[in-house]
Amino acid sequence: MSWTDWTCLGIFILGFLLFLVGANIYNAIVGYSGIYLFIGAIAAYLILYVYTEFTKKPPIQNP
């Protein structure tokens, strides 16, 4: 896994934990920031994945 995958995974887990903490202590700011990090990590991973798929060079075919 690359460093971008690890970063997105870390932000994903952090967002999930912040959501749980915010729900447990009834703090809306912490809970919503966790949700935004959670969704943002998924969106960033998908954008990076699509970008790398589009920028791949096709293999050279011999005639």
N, C-alpha and C positions, 0 to 999 in steps of 0.2 A: 504494500500500500504506500502511496506517495504521501508527502507531507500535507497536501491539500485534503486528502481523504481523512487523515488523522485530525486535522483542524476542524473539518466539518463534523466529524464524529464527536469531538470534544465539545463543540458548541451545541450540538444536538443534545448530548447528555446534560450539559450545564443548563440548557433551556428547560429540559424535563425536570431536573432537580429544582430549579427556581420556581417552576409552576407548582410542584408539590409543596415546597416551603411556603409559597404565597397562599396556597389553598389551606394549608394547615394553620397558619398564624393570621389568616383573614386580612392579608395585605394585598390590595388589588394591584399596586404598582409592581410589586415583585412577581405576582402571578402573571400579569399581562406581559411583563418583560420576558418572562420565561417562555410564554407562548410565542412571542415575536422571535426570540432566538431559535426556538424549536422550528418554526416555519421557515425562518431565514436560512437556517442550516440546510434544510431540505432543498430550498430554492437555489441556494448557492451551489450545492452539489450537482443538481440537475443542470444548471447553466454551465458549470465547468465541464461536465460530462459531454453535453451536446457540443460545446466549443471544441473540445479535443477530438470528437468524432468528425466534425466538419473540417478541421485543419489537418487531418491525416493525409499524407500523400499516398496516392494509389501505387501499387507495385508496378514496376516497369515490366512490360511484356516483350519478350523476344519475338521478332517476326519469323 
